[in-house]
């Protein structure tokens, strides 16, 4: 989590809920297209430098689509 991310994170009030957050953990999760229209989703979790968290709730879904689309979005920092 860079300085700009941390400032915005705190400005939006998340710093109170996640005071330990110094890094982002990104998860690429497969989903059954029957229940969700996109087969893969990128989730973002605030965490410590050791990738630990007091919660397993994602902060944001940043992209959804086919695996090659998700990987491209991750590579380009979407």
N, C-alpha and C positions, 0 to 999 in steps of 0.2 A: 504494500500500500504506500504509494508515494505521498509527498507532502500535500499536493493538491487534492488527492483522494481523501486524505485524512482530514483536511480542513473542511471539505464538502460534507464528508461523513458526519463530522461533529456539528456543522452548521445545520444539517437536516435533522439533528437530534438523535442520531444513532449511537453517538458516543456514550450516552447515558445507558443505553441497553447493552452495548458491547464495549465496555471500558478497556478490555484487554486487547482489542483488535489492533493489530499492526500489519497484518498480511491478508491477502485474499486466497481462499481455497476455491478452485474452479472444478466443478464436477460435470462430466459429460455423461448424462444418464439416458439409457434406452427406455422407450415407452412403447406400449402396445398401441399401434395406430388405430385399433378398434375403439379405444377409450380416449385417445388424444390424437389430433390430426397429424402431429409431427412425430416421427419415430425417435428423434434425439433432441435433448434439451440441455442447454448450458445453464447451470445454477451457480450462483456466487454466494459464498459464505464468508463472513468476517471471522478471522481466527488469529491465534498467536503465531509467533515465528516457528513453532513446533507443530503447526496445523491442528491445534486443539481449540475447542470452543465449549462454552457452557450450554450451548443449545445445538440442535441439529436442524434448525429451521434456516432455510435459505433466505438471504436478504433480497435477492433479485433473480429473475430469469432473464438472461441477456440475449438469448437467441434460441430458436427452435427450427428444425428442418431435417434434411437428410444428413447423414454423417459427414459427407464431403463438404457440405455447406457449413456445418457446425465447426469443423476443423478449420476451414478458411476464415470464418468469423473470429475464431479464437486466435489464429495467427495474426490477423490484422487488428487485434485489440478492440473488437466491436463491443 
